[in-house]
């Protein structure tokens, strides 16, 4: 259960930080933003579905 919440938390933090920096601080090029955003979303989804695979 703890691994699940850690993955979800890290994914959300990555996604929120990247979105905040892109919108309010400095524009991040798409070649950098898209893979990192996909990584954050993937961590969130892995956290949600980790228990269902067992």
N, CA, C and O atoms as a Tripos MOL2 file, in Angstrom:
@<TRIPOS>MOLECULE
protein
  216   215    54     0     0
PROTEIN
NO_CHARGES

@<TRIPOS>ATOM
      1 N           0.8280   -1.1920    0.0000 N.3       1 UNK1
      2 CA          0.0000    0.0000    0.0000 C.3       1 UNK1
      3 C           0.8690    1.2510    0.0000 C.2       1 UNK1
      4 O           0.5390    2.2410   -0.6530 O.2       1 UNK1
      5 N           1.9720    1.2060    0.7270 N.am      2 UNK2
      6 CA          2.8240    2.3790    0.8160 C.3       2 UNK2
      7 C           3.4970    2.6780   -0.5210 C.2       2 UNK2
      8 O           3.6310    3.8430   -0.8940 O.2       2 UNK2
      9 N           3.9250    1.6410   -1.2500 N.am      3 UNK3
     10 CA          4.5310    1.8490   -2.5650 C.3       3 UNK3
     11 C           3.5550    2.5180   -3.5140 C.2       3 UNK3
     12 O           3.9330    3.3680   -4.3210 O.2       3 UNK3
     13 N           2.3040    2.1270   -3.4090 N.am      4 UNK4
     14 CA          1.2730    2.6920   -4.2730 C.3       4 UNK4
     15 C           1.1390    4.1910   -4.0310 C.2       4 UNK4
     16 O           1.0910    4.9690   -4.9840 O.2       4 UNK4
     17 N           1.0780    4.6030   -2.7720 N.am      5 UNK5
     18 CA          0.8920    6.0270   -2.4750 C.3       5 UNK5
     19 C           2.1450    6.8330   -2.8050 C.2       5 UNK5
     20 O           2.0430    8.0070   -3.1630 O.2       5 UNK5
     21 N           3.3200    6.2240   -2.6920 N.am      6 UNK6
     22 CA          4.5580    6.9290   -3.0440 C.3       6 UNK6
     23 C           4.6040    7.1710   -4.5450 C.2       6 UNK6
     24 O           4.9610    8.2660   -4.9780 O.2       6 UNK6
     25 N           4.2520    6.1770   -5.3430 N.am      7 UNK7
     26 CA          4.2500    6.3430   -6.7970 C.3       7 UNK7
     27 C           3.2630    7.4180   -7.2260 C.2       7 UNK7
     28 O           3.5780    8.2560   -8.0710 O.2       7 UNK7
     29 N           2.0800    7.3940   -6.6490 N.am      8 UNK8
     30 CA          1.0720    8.3940   -6.9920 C.3       8 UNK8
     31 C           1.5560    9.7830   -6.5880 C.2       8 UNK8
     32 O           1.4120   10.7320   -7.3580 O.2       8 UNK8
     33 N           2.1230    9.9160   -5.4020 N.am      9 UNK9
     34 CA          2.6070   11.2140   -4.9330 C.3       9 UNK9
     35 C           3.7220   11.7610   -5.8170 C.2       9 UNK9
     36 O           3.7120   12.9400   -6.1720 O.2       9 UNK9
     37 N           4.6770   10.9170   -6.1700 N.am     10 UNK10
     38 CA          5.7850   11.3630   -7.0250 C.3      10 UNK10
     39 C           5.2640   11.7700   -8.3970 C.2      10 UNK10
     40 O           5.7030   12.7780   -8.9500 O.2      10 UNK10
     41 N           4.3400   11.0020   -8.9480 N.am     11 UNK11
     42 CA          3.7630   11.3380  -10.2440 C.3      11 UNK11
     43 C           3.0360   12.6620  -10.2270 C.2      11 UNK11
     44 O           3.1800   13.4640  -11.1500 O.2      11 UNK11
     45 N           2.2610   12.8970   -9.1950 N.am     12 UNK12
     46 CA          1.5260   14.1640   -9.0780 C.3      12 UNK12
     47 C           2.4880   15.3260   -8.9000 C.2      12 UNK12
     48 O           2.3010   16.3810   -9.5060 O.2      12 UNK12
     49 N           3.5070   15.1500   -8.0820 N.am     13 UNK13
     50 CA          4.4840   16.2240   -7.8670 C.3      13 UNK13
     51 C           5.2140   16.5560   -9.1610 C.2      13 UNK13
     52 O           5.3840   17.7310   -9.4880 O.2      13 UNK13
     53 N           5.6500   15.5400   -9.9020 N.am     14 UNK14
     54 CA          6.3340   15.7900  -11.1740 C.3      14 UNK14
     55 C           5.4270   16.5680  -12.1170 C.2      14 UNK14
     56 O           5.8500   17.5530  -12.7220 O.2      14 UNK14
     57 N           4.1940   16.1280  -12.2400 N.am     15 UNK15
     58 CA          3.2750   16.7580  -13.1810 C.3      15 UNK15
     59 C           2.9460   18.1940  -12.7700 C.2      15 UNK15
     60 O           2.9210   19.0800  -13.6250 O.2      15 UNK15
     61 N           2.6970   18.4400  -11.4980 N.am     16 UNK16
     62 CA          2.3600   19.7880  -11.0310 C.3      16 UNK16
     63 C           3.5490   20.7300  -11.1500 C.2      16 UNK16
     64 O           3.3870   21.8770  -11.5670 O.2      16 UNK16
     65 N           4.7340   20.2670  -10.7920 N.am     17 UNK17
     66 CA          5.9360   21.1100  -10.8870 C.3      17 UNK17
     67 C           6.2110   21.4790  -12.3390 C.2      17 UNK17
     68 O           6.4810   22.6410  -12.6460 O.2      17 UNK17
     69 N           6.1440   20.5050  -13.2250 N.am     18 UNK18
     70 CA          6.3990   20.7890  -14.6430 C.3      18 UNK18
     71 C           5.3630   21.7480  -15.2110 C.2      18 UNK18
     72 O           5.7110   22.6620  -15.9570 O.2      18 UNK18
     73 N           4.0960   21.5510  -14.8680 N.am     19 UNK19
     74 CA          3.0530   22.4420  -15.3630 C.3      19 UNK19
     75 C           3.2190   23.8480  -14.8060 C.2      19 UNK19
     76 O           3.0510   24.8270  -15.5320 O.2      19 UNK19
     77 N           3.5460   23.9530  -13.5280 N.am     20 UNK20
     78 CA          3.7350   25.2690  -12.9130 C.3      20 UNK20
     79 C           4.9180   26.0160  -13.4960 C.2      20 UNK20
     80 O           4.8280   27.2140  -13.7610 O.2      20 UNK20
     81 N           6.0230   25.3220  -13.6980 N.am     21 UNK21
     82 CA          7.1950   25.9710  -14.2840 C.3      21 UNK21
     83 C           6.8860   26.4050  -15.7100 C.2      21 UNK21
     84 O           7.2400   27.5130  -16.1140 O.2      21 UNK21
     85 N           6.2260   25.5350  -16.4770 N.am     22 UNK22
     86 CA          5.9190   25.8620  -17.8620 C.3      22 UNK22
     87 C           4.9750   27.0440  -17.9720 C.2      22 UNK22
     88 O           5.1270   27.8760  -18.8670 O.2      22 UNK22
     89 N           4.0200   27.1290  -17.0920 N.am     23 UNK23
     90 CA          3.0310   28.1840  -17.2100 C.3      23 UNK23
     91 C           3.4900   29.5000  -16.5870 C.2      23 UNK23
     92 O           3.2730   30.5590  -17.1750 O.2      23 UNK23
     93 N           4.1180   29.4600  -15.4110 N.am     24 UNK24
     94 CA          4.3610   30.6840  -14.6600 C.3      24 UNK24
     95 C           5.8140   31.1610  -14.6540 C.2      24 UNK24
     96 O           6.0480   32.3570  -14.4800 O.2      24 UNK24
     97 N           6.7800   30.2940  -14.8350 N.am     25 UNK25
     98 CA          8.1810   30.6900  -14.7040 C.3      25 UNK25
     99 C           8.8390   30.8500  -16.0650 C.2      25 UNK25
    100 O           9.2500   31.9480  -16.4400 O.2      25 UNK25
    101 N           8.9370   29.7540  -16.7980 N.am     26 UNK26
    102 CA          9.6420   29.7720  -18.0650 C.3      26 UNK26
    103 C           9.0600   28.6940  -18.9650 C.2      26 UNK26
    104 O           8.7580   27.5910  -18.5100 O.2      26 UNK26
    105 N           8.9060   29.0160  -20.2400 N.am     27 UNK27
    106 CA          8.3690   28.0290  -21.1790 C.3      27 UNK27
    107 C           9.3770   26.9030  -21.3790 C.2      27 UNK27
    108 O          10.5360   27.1400  -21.7180 O.2      27 UNK27
    109 N           8.9150   25.6770  -21.1630 N.am     28 UNK28
    110 CA          9.7560   24.4950  -21.3380 C.3      28 UNK28
    111 C           9.4850   23.9550  -22.7460 C.2      28 UNK28
    112 O           8.3250   23.7930  -23.1250 O.2      28 UNK28
    113 N          10.5260   23.6770  -23.5180 N.am     29 UNK29
    114 CA         10.3040   23.1270  -24.8650 C.3      29 UNK29
    115 C           9.5440   21.8000  -24.8110 C.2      29 UNK29
    116 O           9.6930   21.0180  -23.8720 O.2      29 UNK29
    117 N           8.7300   21.5690  -25.8370 N.am     30 UNK30
    118 CA          7.9060   20.3570  -25.8610 C.3      30 UNK30
    119 C           8.7340   19.0780  -25.8500 C.2      30 UNK30
    120 O           8.2900   18.0590  -25.3210 O.2      30 UNK30
    121 N           9.9160   19.1200  -26.4190 N.am     31 UNK31
    122 CA         10.7600   17.9170  -26.4770 C.3      31 UNK31
    123 C          11.1910   17.4730  -25.0740 C.2      31 UNK31
    124 O          11.5180   16.3040  -24.8710 O.2      31 UNK31
    125 N          11.1930   18.3900  -24.1150 N.am     32 UNK32
    126 CA         11.5230   18.0630  -22.7250 C.3      32 UNK32
    127 C          10.2520   17.8450  -21.9130 C.2      32 UNK32
    128 O          10.1790   16.9180  -21.1060 O.2      32 UNK32
    129 N           9.2480   18.7000  -22.1250 N.am     33 UNK33
    130 CA          8.0320   18.6840  -21.3200 C.3      33 UNK33
    131 C           7.2220   17.4050  -21.5110 C.2      33 UNK33
    132 O           6.7850   16.7970  -20.5330 O.2      33 UNK33
    133 N           7.0200   16.9950  -22.7490 N.am     34 UNK34
    134 CA          6.1350   15.8650  -23.0340 C.3      34 UNK34
    135 C           6.6340   14.5590  -22.4050 C.2      34 UNK34
    136 O           5.8420   13.8800  -21.7510 O.2      34 UNK34
    137 N           7.9190   14.1680  -22.5720 N.am     35 UNK35
    138 CA          8.3440   12.9040  -21.9320 C.3      35 UNK35
    139 C           8.2610   12.9230  -20.4080 C.2      35 UNK35
    140 O           7.9180   11.9140  -19.7930 O.2      35 UNK35
    141 N           8.5740   14.0690  -19.7940 N.am     36 UNK36
    142 CA          8.5130   14.1380  -18.3310 C.3      36 UNK36
    143 C           7.0630   14.1180  -17.8580 C.2      36 UNK36
    144 O           6.7590   13.4970  -16.8400 O.2      36 UNK36
    145 N           6.1590   14.7900  -18.5840 N.am     37 UNK37
    146 CA          4.7400   14.7540  -18.2310 C.3      37 UNK37
    147 C           4.1820   13.3380  -18.3880 C.2      37 UNK37
    148 O           3.3840   12.8900  -17.5650 O.2      37 UNK37
    149 N           4.5980   12.6390  -19.4360 N.am     38 UNK38
    150 CA          4.1530   11.2550  -19.6240 C.3      38 UNK38
    151 C           4.6780   10.3700  -18.4950 C.2      38 UNK38
    152 O           3.9590    9.4920  -18.0200 O.2      38 UNK38
    153 N           5.9180   10.5870  -18.0610 N.am     39 UNK39
    154 CA          6.4750    9.8370  -16.9310 C.3      39 UNK39
    155 C           5.6440   10.0690  -15.6650 C.2      39 UNK39
    156 O           5.3470    9.1220  -14.9380 O.2      39 UNK39
    157 N           5.2690   11.3230  -15.3990 N.am     40 UNK40
    158 CA          4.4410   11.6190  -14.2300 C.3      40 UNK40
    159 C           3.0870   10.9420  -14.2940 C.2      40 UNK40
    160 O           2.6210   10.3830  -13.3010 O.2      40 UNK40
    161 N           2.4530   10.9890  -15.4600 N.am     41 UNK41
    162 CA          1.1520   10.3430  -15.6260 C.3      41 UNK41
    163 C           1.2880    8.8230  -15.4980 C.2      41 UNK41
    164 O           0.4320    8.1670  -14.9040 O.2      41 UNK41
    165 N           2.3690    8.2690  -16.0580 N.am     42 UNK42
    166 CA          2.5890    6.8200  -15.9580 C.3      42 UNK42
    167 C           2.7730    6.3900  -14.5060 C.2      42 UNK42
    168 O           2.2520    5.3500  -14.1020 O.2      42 UNK42
    169 N           3.5070    7.1750  -13.7180 N.am     43 UNK43
    170 CA          3.6810    6.8380  -12.2960 C.3      43 UNK43
    171 C           2.3490    6.8540  -11.5610 C.2      43 UNK43
    172 O           2.0950    5.9970  -10.7140 O.2      43 UNK43
    173 N           1.5020    7.8170  -11.8780 N.am     44 UNK44
    174 CA          0.1790    7.8920  -11.2490 C.3      44 UNK44
    175 C          -0.6300    6.6470  -11.6080 C.2      44 UNK44
    176 O          -1.2330    6.0200  -10.7370 O.2      44 UNK44
    177 N          -0.6400    6.2940  -12.8890 N.am     45 UNK45
    178 CA         -1.4200    5.1280  -13.3170 C.3      45 UNK45
    179 C          -0.8670    3.8280  -12.7450 C.2      45 UNK45
    180 O          -1.6360    2.9500  -12.3530 O.2      45 UNK45
    181 N           0.4490    3.6950  -12.6940 N.am     46 UNK46
    182 CA          1.0550    2.4980  -12.0970 C.3      46 UNK46
    183 C           0.6720    2.3900  -10.6250 C.2      46 UNK46
    184 O           0.3980    1.2980  -10.1280 O.2      46 UNK46
    185 N           0.6550    3.5210   -9.9330 N.am     47 UNK47
    186 CA          0.2510    3.5110   -8.5220 C.3      47 UNK47
    187 C          -1.1830    3.0740   -8.3420 C.2      47 UNK47
    188 O          -1.4950    2.3460   -7.4000 O.2      47 UNK47
    189 N          -2.0750    3.5120   -9.2430 N.am     48 UNK48
    190 CA         -3.4830    3.1270   -9.1430 C.3      48 UNK48
    191 C          -3.6970    1.6550   -9.4250 C.2      48 UNK48
    192 O          -4.5030    1.0040   -8.7600 O.2      48 UNK48
    193 N          -2.9810    1.1230  -10.4080 N.am     49 UNK49
    194 CA         -3.2530   -0.2390  -10.8480 C.3      49 UNK49
    195 C          -2.2970   -1.2820  -10.2820 C.2      49 UNK49
    196 O          -2.3680   -2.4490  -10.6670 O.2      49 UNK49
    197 N          -1.4050   -0.8870   -9.3770 N.am     50 UNK50
    198 CA         -0.4120   -1.8240   -8.8480 C.3      50 UNK50
    199 C          -1.0730   -2.9660   -8.0700 C.2      50 UNK50
    200 O          -0.6720   -4.1200   -8.2180 O.2      50 UNK50
    201 N          -2.0640   -2.6670   -7.2560 N.am     51 UNK51
    202 CA         -2.7130   -3.7070   -6.4610 C.3      51 UNK51
    203 C          -3.5710   -4.6440   -7.3170 C.2      51 UNK51
    204 O          -3.7550   -5.8050   -6.9510 O.2      51 UNK51
    205 N          -4.0840   -4.1790   -8.4140 N.am     52 UNK52
    206 CA         -4.9530   -5.0090   -9.2290 C.3      52 UNK52
    207 C          -4.1970   -6.0950   -9.9660 C.2      52 UNK52
    208 O          -4.7950   -7.0880  -10.3820 O.2      52 UNK52
    209 N          -2.8850   -5.9270  -10.1370 N.am     53 UNK53
    210 CA         -2.1100   -6.9440  -10.8400 C.3      53 UNK53
    211 C          -1.7890   -8.1480   -9.9560 C.2      53 UNK53
    212 O          -1.4250   -9.2070  -10.4680 O.2      53 UNK53
    213 N          -1.9160   -8.0030   -8.6610 N.am     54 UNK54
    214 CA         -1.5880   -9.1000   -7.7360 C.3      54 UNK54
    215 C          -2.7350  -10.0520   -7.5800 C.2      54 UNK54
    216 O          -2.6300  -11.0300   -6.8400 O.2      54 UNK54
@<TRIPOS>BOND
     1     1     2 1
     2     2     3 1
     3     3     4 2
     4     3     5 am
     5     5     6 1
     6     6     7 1
     7     7     8 2
     8     7     9 am
     9     9    10 1
    10    10    11 1
    11    11    12 2
    12    11    13 am
    13    13    14 1
    14    14    15 1
    15    15    16 2
    16    15    17 am
    17    17    18 1
    18    18    19 1
    19    19    20 2
    20    19    21 am
    21    21    22 1
    22    22    23 1
    23    23    24 2
    24    23    25 am
    25    25    26 1
    26    26    27 1
    27    27    28 2
    28    27    29 am
    29    29    30 1
    30    30    31 1
    31    31    32 2
    32    31    33 am
    33    33    34 1
    34    34    35 1
    35    35    36 2
    36    35    37 am
    37    37    38 1
    38    38    39 1
    39    39    40 2
    40    39    41 am
    41    41    42 1
    42    42    43 1
    43    43    44 2
    44    43    45 am
    45    45    46 1
    46    46    47 1
    47    47    48 2
    48    47    49 am
    49    49    50 1
    50    50    51 1
    51    51    52 2
    52    51    53 am
    53    53    54 1
    54    54    55 1
    55    55    56 2
    56    55    57 am
    57    57    58 1
    58    58    59 1
    59    59    60 2
    60    59    61 am
    61    61    62 1
    62    62    63 1
    63    63    64 2
    64    63    65 am
    65    65    66 1
    66    66    67 1
    67    67    68 2
    68    67    69 am
    69    69    70 1
    70    70    71 1
    71    71    72 2
    72    71    73 am
    73    73    74 1
    74    74    75 1
    75    75    76 2
    76    75    77 am
    77    77    78 1
    78    78    79 1
    79    79    80 2
    80    79    81 am
    81    81    82 1
    82    82    83 1
    83    83    84 2
    84    83    85 am
    85    85    86 1
    86    86    87 1
    87    87    88 2
    88    87    89 am
    89    89    90 1
    90    90    91 1
    91    91    92 2
    92    91    93 am
    93    93    94 1
    94    94    95 1
    95    95    96 2
    96    95    97 am
    97    97    98 1
    98    98    99 1
    99    99   100 2
   100    99   101 am
   101   101   102 1
   102   102   103 1
   103   103   104 2
   104   103   105 am
   105   105   106 1
   106   106   107 1
   107   107   108 2
   108   107   109 am
   109   109   110 1
   110   110   111 1
   111   111   112 2
   112   111   113 am
   113   113   114 1
   114   114   115 1
   115   115   116 2
   116   115   117 am
   117   117   118 1
   118   118   119 1
   119   119   120 2
   120   119   121 am
   121   121   122 1
   122   122   123 1
   123   123   124 2
   124   123   125 am
   125   125   126 1
   126   126   127 1
   127   127   128 2
   128   127   129 am
   129   129   130 1
   130   130   131 1
   131   131   132 2
   132   131   133 am
   133   133   134 1
   134   134   135 1
   135   135   136 2
   136   135   137 am
   137   137   138 1
   138   138   139 1
   139   139   140 2
   140   139   141 am
   141   141   142 1
   142   142   143 1
   143   143   144 2
   144   143   145 am
   145   145   146 1
   146   146   147 1
   147   147   148 2
   148   147   149 am
   149   149   150 1
   150   150   151 1
   151   151   152 2
   152   151   153 am
   153   153   154 1
   154   154   155 1
   155   155   156 2
   156   155   157 am
   157   157   158 1
   158   158   159 1
   159   159   160 2
   160   159   161 am
   161   161   162 1
   162   162   163 1
   163   163   164 2
   164   163   165 am
   165   165   166 1
   166   166   167 1
   167   167   168 2
   168   167   169 am
   169   169   170 1
   170   170   171 1
   171   171   172 2
   172   171   173 am
   173   173   174 1
   174   174   175 1
   175   175   176 2
   176   175   177 am
   177   177   178 1
   178   178   179 1
   179   179   180 2
   180   179   181 am
   181   181   182 1
   182   182   183 1
   183   183   184 2
   184   183   185 am
   185   185   186 1
   186   186   187 1
   187   187   188 2
   188   187   189 am
   189   189   190 1
   190   190   191 1
   191   191   192 2
   192   191   193 am
   193   193   194 1
   194   194   195 1
   195   195   196 2
   196   195   197 am
   197   197   198 1
   198   198   199 1
   199   199   200 2
   200   199   201 am
   201   201   202 1
   202   202   203 1
   203   203   204 2
   204   203   205 am
   205   205   206 1
   206   206   207 1
   207   207   208 2
   208   207   209 am
   209   209   210 1
   210   210   211 1
   211   211   212 2
   212   211   213 am
   213   213   214 1
   214   214   215 1
   215   215   216 2
@<TRIPOS>SUBSTRUCTURE
     1 UNK1         2 RESIDUE 1 A UNK
     2 UNK2         6 RESIDUE 1 A UNK
     3 UNK3        10 RESIDUE 1 A UNK
     4 UNK4        14 RESIDUE 1 A UNK
     5 UNK5        18 RESIDUE 1 A UNK
     6 UNK6        22 RESIDUE 1 A UNK
     7 UNK7        26 RESIDUE 1 A UNK
     8 UNK8        30 RESIDUE 1 A UNK
     9 UNK9        34 RESIDUE 1 A UNK
    10 UNK10       38 RESIDUE 1 A UNK
    11 UNK11       42 RESIDUE 1 A UNK
    12 UNK12       46 RESIDUE 1 A UNK
    13 UNK13       50 RESIDUE 1 A UNK
    14 UNK14       54 RESIDUE 1 A UNK
    15 UNK15       58 RESIDUE 1 A UNK
    16 UNK16       62 RESIDUE 1 A UNK
    17 UNK17       66 RESIDUE 1 A UNK
    18 UNK18       70 RESIDUE 1 A UNK
    19 UNK19       74 RESIDUE 1 A UNK
    20 UNK20       78 RESIDUE 1 A UNK
    21 UNK21       82 RESIDUE 1 A UNK
    22 UNK22       86 RESIDUE 1 A UNK
    23 UNK23       90 RESIDUE 1 A UNK
    24 UNK24       94 RESIDUE 1 A UNK
    25 UNK25       98 RESIDUE 1 A UNK
    26 UNK26      102 RESIDUE 1 A UNK
    27 UNK27      106 RESIDUE 1 A UNK
    28 UNK28      110 RESIDUE 1 A UNK
    29 UNK29      114 RESIDUE 1 A UNK
    30 UNK30      118 RESIDUE 1 A UNK
    31 UNK31      122 RESIDUE 1 A UNK
    32 UNK32      126 RESIDUE 1 A UNK
    33 UNK33      130 RESIDUE 1 A UNK
    34 UNK34      134 RESIDUE 1 A UNK
    35 UNK35      138 RESIDUE 1 A UNK
    36 UNK36      142 RESIDUE 1 A UNK
    37 UNK37      146 RESIDUE 1 A UNK
    38 UNK38      150 RESIDUE 1 A UNK
    39 UNK39      154 RESIDUE 1 A UNK
    40 UNK40      158 RESIDUE 1 A UNK
    41 UNK41      162 RESIDUE 1 A UNK
    42 UNK42      166 RESIDUE 1 A UNK
    43 UNK43      170 RESIDUE 1 A UNK
    44 UNK44      174 RESIDUE 1 A UNK
    45 UNK45      178 RESIDUE 1 A UNK
    46 UNK46      182 RESIDUE 1 A UNK
    47 UNK47      186 RESIDUE 1 A UNK
    48 UNK48      190 RESIDUE 1 A UNK
    49 UNK49      194 RESIDUE 1 A UNK
    50 UNK50      198 RESIDUE 1 A UNK
    51 UNK51      202 RESIDUE 1 A UNK
    52 UNK52      206 RESIDUE 1 A UNK
    53 UNK53      210 RESIDUE 1 A UNK
    54 UNK54      214 RESIDUE 1 A UNK
